[in-house]
Amino acid sequence: MEFLINLIGGVALLLWGVRMVRTGVNRSFGSALRRVISRSTGNRFSAFLAGLGVTAILQSSTATALIVSSFAGRAIIPAAMSLALMLGADVGSTLVVQVLSFDVTWLSPLLIAGGVFGFLSSEISARRNLSRAVLGLGLILLSLKLITAVSAPLREAEALTVVLWTLVDEPLLAVLIVAVITWLAHSSVTIVLLVMSFAAVQTIAIQLAFAMVLGANLGAAITAVVITLRAPVLARRVPLGNLIMRAVGVLVLVPLVPWLQPYVAEFGDDPARMVANFHTGVNLALAIVFLPLLAPVAKFAAKLLPEEEEAASRPGRPRYLDANALDTPAVALAAAVRETLHMGDELRAMLVKASAAFRESDNQLVKEVSAADDVVDDLHEAIKIYLTQLSTAELDREESERCIEILSFTTNLEHIGDVIDKNLMELAAKKIKSKSSFSAEGQQELESYHERVVANLDLAMNVFLTREKALARQMLREKAEMRDLERSLVDQHFARVAAGRAESVESSSLHLDVLRDLKRVNSYLTSVAYPILERSGELAESRLVEDRD
């Protein structure tokens, strides 16, 4: 029982170490790695090398697959180039196994100590993330040492020996079992390192180890397919194409496993080195075979997953919230900002239609504005959930502030949508039902005020995007001017009422309510300026006059 507990602990430590390396590197270099991927698709060979290099750094072909899929989903990278990137990623994921197949476990204490001290002694996010990666590498080496020590006695377990020899005779079954385990673990590197540790102490036969490596390769491809099931069709084709290529490789190589051992042994007969070399050799062979065949594979994946029309029932579906970017806060925040701009565009369209609904007394426009508010609500909910997920990551102070700014601004945009739908459109419906009309002057005043609100929405979006102090100050000046303008328009309206203008008297309540709600919209927009001016010390804490006593 003790050895089983130690084995489980060693595997758990290995999984955690791999995750720490991946997240540490991703948070430090995620943005740069994404730029490398997006700029490397001039030809399939540069794409292959980019995939190899990025995955060698990230140590996760699945992470690379998700990045590539997100680009493919937005048609930034052609399908064939995406598959070339994935072939490179598959080879890149074998490099850490190559390094760790040598006896470097003596580095574990140094790496753990360096990672811990580096993490605790720095407040700079980049250094802390690099220290996290170093600590993760130390934990990987420590876990391999523990697993190797625990695995040696397993050779004497008769029941396990019977099971393992059965799997030697059923390599396809071994492939499928390990593929499922890899999918559950979400890390082919972890599983291959585990297989390598077992082979190093001869707990498993080398032929079985080769079959397990094939299973780990297949499982890694399955993981990416499952994770992207809810992604757009273009994004899902990339992991599907990669799965097709790996599945073909497995089907071809499984029957050849018994005859491959002598050829692999020519590059070194140490069991651990043989597992690492086989792992690398399989993925290199797949790259050599499929690099010239990327176009047919891409077409086959497209045939299996034909492009579908965007569901009309889901117009509020977010466009830019990339779940795969959550490990890289800077990229995730940029995605949230883009989605907020999308939300602002939808809100602007609502405002324009709202004005037309009053002017034309059109019930259909009232209904369209109400439907558009559902879109705004859906986008707000999606952004809120996305940022809530991001907040569980380790954010530095600036990232935390930006996260709060986005949440606050999108909440105000959602409130504006409610004001337009629940208040302004109810007033429009009331105007249509009662067949009321504004005076010519009143109609012109309302439309002019409305146009200023729309212009201020554009200004607010620019303030939100750029965070410029000059624009924020302009936003607050606009609030004061809009307040004064609203008072002036109310006075002009009362003057017409006092003069006995029939249309003004009849529509007085309606006119004043529309002005009030447009002023509320403008107030919500102005809130975007406050955090910027507060940080720069340009906003007074109170508008109250100090006690002069």
Order of alpha helices (4+ residues) and beta strands (2+ residues): alpha-alpha-alpha-alpha-alpha-alpha-alpha-alpha-alpha-alpha-alpha-alpha-alpha-alpha-alpha-alpha-alpha-alpha-alpha-alpha-alpha-alpha-alpha-alpha
